[in-house]
């Protein structure tokens, strides 16, 4: 997973996925943001009080496949201040037994 060049803004970005494995993967709308402060990563707090959720949809990434996913997080985080950030997403990878293992992928970006 990587941030597509030229897409990072204070309110969103596009990430690309490249599945170099022989297994099918699934990713969803869910994500969170982290900010690097003094060399350590900290989760960015949401911009409002209350409950929130993500649309329950799964995007299939076939073995050897490529995908793009665009997010606008202004509804959740507002507009980000300048700094070094990363977006974190969970990806499910199918196993030989028909189950799925969960992996967490992160892609870094800078807001100027």
C-alpha positions as CSV (number, residue, x, y, z in Angstrom):
1,X,0.0,0.0,0.0
2,X,1.3,3.4,-0.9
3,X,-0.1,7.0,-1.2
4,X,-0.6,7.9,-4.8
5,X,1.8,10.7,-5.7
6,X,0.2,14.1,-5.8
7,X,-3.0,13.1,-4.0
8,X,-2.3,13.9,-0.4
9,X,-4.2,16.9,0.9
10,X,-5.3,18.1,4.3
11,X,-8.7,16.4,3.8
12,X,-7.9,13.2,1.9
13,X,-5.8,11.2,-0.5
14,X,-5.7,8.1,-2.7
15,X,-3.8,4.9,-1.8
16,X,-2.8,2.2,-4.2
17,X,-2.7,-1.5,-3.4
18,X,-0.5,-4.0,-5.2
19,X,-1.1,-7.7,-4.3
20,X,2.2,-9.5,-5.0
21,X,1.0,-12.6,-3.3
22,X,-0.8,-15.7,-4.6
23,X,-3.7,-15.1,-2.2
24,X,-6.9,-13.0,-2.6
25,X,-7.1,-9.9,-0.3
26,X,-10.0,-7.8,0.9
27,X,-9.9,-4.3,2.2
28,X,-12.7,-2.0,3.4
29,X,-13.6,1.6,3.9
30,X,-12.2,1.6,7.5
31,X,-9.0,3.4,8.3
32,X,-7.3,5.6,10.9
33,X,-4.7,8.3,10.8
34,X,-1.6,8.7,12.9
35,X,0.8,11.7,13.2
36,X,4.5,11.5,13.9
37,X,5.5,13.7,16.8
38,X,9.1,13.7,18.1
39,X,9.8,10.4,16.3
40,X,6.8,8.5,17.6
41,X,3.4,7.7,16.0
42,X,0.2,8.9,17.7
43,X,-3.4,8.3,16.6
44,X,-5.1,11.5,15.4
45,X,-8.2,12.2,17.4
46,X,-11.5,12.4,15.6
47,X,-12.9,15.9,15.2
48,X,-16.2,15.4,17.0
49,X,-17.8,13.7,20.0
50,X,-20.1,10.7,19.3
51,X,-20.2,7.5,17.5
52,X,-19.1,6.9,13.9
53,X,-18.8,4.0,11.6
54,X,-17.7,3.0,8.1
55,X,-19.7,1.6,5.2
56,X,-19.6,-2.2,5.5
57,X,-18.2,-3.0,2.0
58,X,-15.3,-5.2,1.0
59,X,-13.1,-4.6,-2.0
60,X,-11.5,-7.7,-3.5
61,X,-7.9,-7.5,-4.6
62,X,-7.1,-10.6,-6.6
63,X,-3.8,-12.4,-6.4
64,X,-1.4,-10.3,-8.5
65,X,-3.9,-7.5,-8.7
66,X,-3.8,-3.7,-8.3
67,X,-6.3,-1.4,-6.8
68,X,-6.9,2.3,-5.8
69,X,-9.0,3.6,-2.9
70,X,-9.8,7.3,-2.4
71,X,-10.8,8.7,1.0
72,X,-12.1,12.1,2.1
73,X,-11.6,12.2,5.9
74,X,-12.9,15.7,6.5
75,X,-16.1,14.3,8.1
76,X,-14.0,12.4,10.6
77,X,-10.8,14.4,11.2
78,X,-11.4,17.8,9.7
79,X,-8.6,19.4,7.9
80,X,-5.1,18.2,9.0
81,X,-2.4,20.6,10.1
82,X,1.0,20.4,8.5
83,X,3.1,17.5,9.5
84,X,4.1,13.9,8.9
85,X,1.2,11.4,8.9
86,X,0.3,7.9,7.9
87,X,-2.9,6.2,7.0
88,X,-3.5,2.7,8.4
89,X,-5.8,0.1,6.9
90,X,-6.6,-3.5,7.7
91,X,-6.4,-6.0,4.9
92,X,-7.7,-9.6,5.1
93,X,-5.7,-12.2,3.3
94,X,-7.2,-15.6,2.4
95,X,-5.5,-18.7,3.8
96,X,-5.4,-22.2,2.4
97,X,-8.0,-23.3,5.0
98,X,-10.5,-20.7,3.6
99,X,-10.1,-18.4,6.6
100,X,-8.6,-14.9,6.5
101,X,-5.6,-13.5,8.3
102,X,-5.7,-9.7,9.2
103,X,-2.7,-7.5,8.4
104,X,-2.4,-3.8,9.1
105,X,-0.8,-1.7,6.3
106,X,0.4,1.9,6.7
107,X,1.4,4.5,4.1
108,X,3.1,7.7,5.1
109,X,2.5,11.2,3.7
110,X,3.4,14.8,4.4
111,X,1.0,17.7,4.7
112,X,2.7,21.1,4.0
